[in-house]
Amino acid sequence: MPIQGKEKEETMKQQDQTTYNPNHLFDALIERMGLSNDGALARKLKIARSLINEIRKGQRPVAGSLLLWIQEATGITVNELRMLMGDRRRKYRLSYAIT
């Protein structure tokens, strides 16, 4: 029997939270910081708006160095940032610089 209504919405929400998607990270940051859009987030984090756009489009990965930068700017731990975007890997490498 197919899932319908509220159950279906809850299942989809749970799947969204466990699937890797950097957009969840940016959306959560915008909400937590009380910002209105990606431009405001970029200004607050002091990063290029184009970096956020490229990550959202899947043209660039979320580098470990970016997560560290966001942690410094927001106080949110790297582990929590990784969970927000659905990254469940046990190990990860940090890149040398944000390009």
N, C-alpha and C positions, 0 to 999 in steps of 0.2 A: 504494500500500500504506500503510495507516494506521500511525502511530507508536505503539509499545506499550512498556510497562514502563519501564525506566530512561530510555530516550530520551525518552519522553513527559514524565516528571517533569522532566528537564533542560530540555526545550523550554518547559514551563510556567514553570519557575523563571526562565529568561531573559526570557520575556515579562513576568513580574511585575516584574522589575527595570527594564524599559524603559517600563512603563506608569505614567503619573502616578497616584500614590496616596499621599496624606499619611500613611496608616496605616503605610506602610513606614518613614517617618521616625521616628514615635513608637516603633514596635516596635524599630527599630535602636537608638534612644537608650536605651530601657529595657534592652536586652541589653548594650550597651556600658558603661552605668553600673552594671550589676549590681542593677537595681531590680526590684520585683515587679509593679508595675501603674501605671496612669495617675495615680493619686493620689500615689504616691511620686515619679513624674516631675514632676508639677505642683509639689509641695513643693520638690524639688531645683532646679527652674527658677524658682521663685517666681512662678508664673503660676496663674491660676484653673483648677481642674480642669474647670469648665464650658467653658472655651475649648478644651481638648483634646477634650472630648466633642463639641462643635459642629463642630470640624474633622473629627473622625473620621466624623461623620454626614453630612458634606457640606453643612452649614448655614452654614459660614463658611470663607473661603479662608485659606490660610497666607500671612499678610502678610510683606512683606520685613522689616518692623520686628521681627516675631517671630523670623525667621531670624537677624537680628543679635543679638537678645536671647539666643537659644540659643547662638550662636557665643561670645558673651561668657561665658556660664555654663559651656560645655563645652570650649571651645578648638577645636572642630571648625569648619572653614571654611564659609562660606556656600555655596561651590560644592559642597563635599562634602555638605552638608545637602540642597541641591537635587537632587543625584544620588541620594541615599538615597530621596527621594520620587518620583523619576522625572521631574523637571522638566528638560527638555532645551532650553528656550528659550535663544536667544543673548542676548536682552536682557530685562530685567525692571525694573519700577518699584518703588521702595520707598514704602510708605505712611508717613504722618506719625506715627502712634501705634498702639499696641496698644489696641484698644477692647474 
